[in-house]
Amino acid sequence: MTVTDLSPRPGPPALVLVAHGSRDPRALSTVRALMDRVRARCPGLSVRLGHIELNEPLLPDTLAALGDTEAVLVPLLLGRGYHVKQDIPAIAAAAGARTRVAAPLGPHPLLADTLHARLLEAGWRRRPASAVVLAAAGSRDPESRIDTDRMADLLAARLGVPVLPAYASAATPTVPEAITALRARGRHHIAVASYFTAPGRFATQCAAAAPGVAAAPLGAHAAMAELILHRYRHAFGAPATAAA
C-alpha cells in the first residue's frame, strides 16, 4: 500500500530587496516600483523590502517580521563595499530568519543594457569623439573600485565608445575631473551615465556636472528586475545562515 505524503511543501524563500535608503523621496518610490516589477515577474513569490538606513522599513524589522521563514537578501547595491561585506551580513546574522545574502547587482551585462537604455532615453547617440562618464557613488574599498571599473568596461563594449568611471565621494576621479580627462583625449561629446539604483543626492550632484546628456538612474527598468531574480536564484547555491 502506498502512503501519500500530504504534508505541506515548503515554498521558495522570500526575496528581500535591501536598499540603502535616502532622504530623497524619489528613491523610496523608485525602489517600490522596482519591487512591484519583480512581483509581477514572479507572482506568488514573497517579495519584501528592507533599508539599511534612512527609510522604513528598516532591514532588521523586515527580517523580524519574517520570523523563521527562509529568505534571500538581494542588495540593491552595485559593487562590493562596506554595506555588502559588513552591514548586511551582520544584520542577517542577528535576525531570526534563515538567510542567504546574494551578490550585489553589479557588475553585470544587464546593468550595461539598463545604462544604455537610460542614455538613449536622455537623448544620447553615438557620434565621432563621443565618450561616457560612468558616475558612481564611490567607496574606499578597493574591490568596489574593481567592480566599477569592470562595469565601465562592460558599458564601453555595449556602447562602442570610451567609458571612464567617476565618483561622487570617497574615490577619484570626480565627474568634472573625468570630463576634463576625456576632453584632453579629444572627446568632445561627453555624456554622464548614472550608475545609481535610484535618485538621490549623489545622482543629482553627478548629473549637474554633465556638459550635455545626463541619464537617469537605473531605476525600475525591466532588466533590473531580471537581474534581481538572477541574483536571487543564484544565491540558492550558498548555504543558509541560521541565527544563533
N, C-alpha and C positions, 0 to 999 in steps of 0.2 A: 504494500500500500504506500502510495506517495503522499507525503505530508507537504502541503503547500505553506510556504513561509509568508504569513500575512503581516509581518512586522513592517512598519513604515520605512521606506527607503530614504536615506539622508539626501537632502537636496544639495545643490552646489554651494560652495562657500559664498558668503556675502562679499560683494565688491565694495570696498570703502575707498572713495576718492579722497586723497589727502591734499588739501590746498594749503598754501602758505597763509593766506589771509591778507587783507588790505583795508586801509581806511577809505579807499575809493569805492563807492557803492557799485560802480560798474563791474568790479571784479567779482563780487558775490553773484550778481545777476548772470554774468558770463559763465561762472562755474556751474550754476544751477541749470543753465541752458545746456551745457555740456553733459551734465548728469542726465537730463531728460533725453538727450540724443542717445546716450549709452543704454538707457532703459528701453528706448524704442527699438534698438537693435537686438536686445535680448529680453523680450517680455518674460516675466516670471522670475528673473534674476533679482535678488535683493541688492539694490544699489544705494549706498549711504554716502554721506559727506561729513568730513571732519576737518577742522582747520588747526594748523599749528599755533596760530595766534591771531588776534585782532578781530576775528569774526566767529560767530556761533553758527552751528555747533562746533565746539572745540573737539579735537580728536579724542581725548580721554572720555568725554561724555558720550560720544558716538560709540566707542568701544564698550563702555559700561552698559549702554542700552542693549548691546548685542548679547550680554550675558556670556554663556559658554558656547555661543554659536561660532563656528569656524568662519574666518574672514581672511580675505586677501586685501592688503593695503596697497593701493596704486598711487604713488606720489605724483602729483601734477607738477613735477619739477623736472628741469631739463638737463640735469647732469649730476654727477657725484659731488657732494659738498657736505657741510656740517649737518644740515637738516636730514639729508638722506642717510648719512653714515651714523649720526648720533641721536638726534632728536626723535625721529620716527621709530627706530628700533627700541629706544628707551621707553617711549610711550607704549609701544606694543607689548614689550616685556612686562610692563606693570599692569596691563589690562587682564581681565578675567577671560577674555575671548581667546581662542586658539587662533593664532595669526601667522600669516606669511607676509613678508614685505616684498613687493615686486620691485624690479629695477625702475629707475627714473625713466621718464619718457624719452629723453634724448641721450645720445644721438640716434637718429633712425631715419631711413629714407621717407617714411610717411610724413615726418616733420618737414623735410625738403619739399614734398608735394604741397603741404599746407602753406609754407612760406612763399612758395611760387604763386599759389593761388591768391594769397593776400597782396603780393606785389602787383599782380595783374589787376586785381580789383582797384588798387590805388592808382592805376594808370601806367604802370611800368611796362616798357617794351625794350627788348634788347636792341641796342644800336651800337655803331662803332664807338669805341672809347667808353663803353659802359662798364660800371662796376657796382658792387653792392657792399654796404657795411652791414654785418650781422650784429645787431645791437642786443647784448645780453646783460643780465643783472650784474654778474661778476662775483668772484669768490676768491678767498685766499688759498683754497685747497688746490694744489697743482693738478689733481685728477679732474677737477671741474674745468680747468683751462684746457686740458687734453680733450675733454668731451666737446667743448665749444669749438675747438679747432677742427675736430672731426666733423662736426655739424657744418662748419663753414666749407669744408672740402666737399661734403655731400651736396650742399646747395650750389656750389660752383659747378659741379658736374651736372646738376639739374638745369642750371641757367645757361651755362656756356660762357660765363663771364667771371672775372676775379671776384672773390668774396673775402673780405677782411673782417675778422672778429673785432668787436669793440665792447666796452663795458661801461656800465653806469656807476659802478663803485668797486672798490677792493682790488681792481686789476687795471692794467693798461694794455692797449691804448684806449683813451676815451673816444667817443664818437667823433668829436671835432678833430682829434689827432689822427684818427683813421682816415677821415675825409682828406685832410692835408696830405697824408702819405699817398693816397691814391691819386690825388691831383699831381703830385710830384712824379708819378709814373705815367702821366699823360692821360689819365682817366678823367673825362670832363662831365660825364653823365652818371652821377652817383646817386643811388637810392639807398634808403635805410630799411632793412627788413627787421621787424620787431620780434625778437626771439624771447617773447614773454607769453605765458599762458593766457593772461588776461590783462585788461587795462589797469594802470596804477601809476604811481609817481615816477618810477624809473622809466616805464614805457613812454610816458608823456614827455619826460625830460629828453629822452633819446630822439623822439620824433621831432621835437622842437629844433634840434640841431641839424636836421636834414636839409641839404641845399636844394632838394627837389622832392621827388616822390618819397613819402614815408608811409609804409604799410601798416595796417592794423595788427595787433597781436594775434596769436594763433587762434584763440577763442574756441567757439563751439563748431569748428569745421568737422565735416563727416570723417575725414582722415584721422582727426584727433580721437574720435570715438572708437574707430577701428584700432588705433594704436593702444588705447587704454585696454580694450578687450584682449589684444595680443599680449600685453604685459600681464594681465590677469591670468590668462590661460597658461602662459609660460611659467608663472610662479607656482603652479601645481607641482612642478618637479622639485621644489625646495621643501625641506622638512618643516612642518608646522612648529611654531614656538608656543609652548604652553606656559601660562603664568605659573610661577612658583606658588 
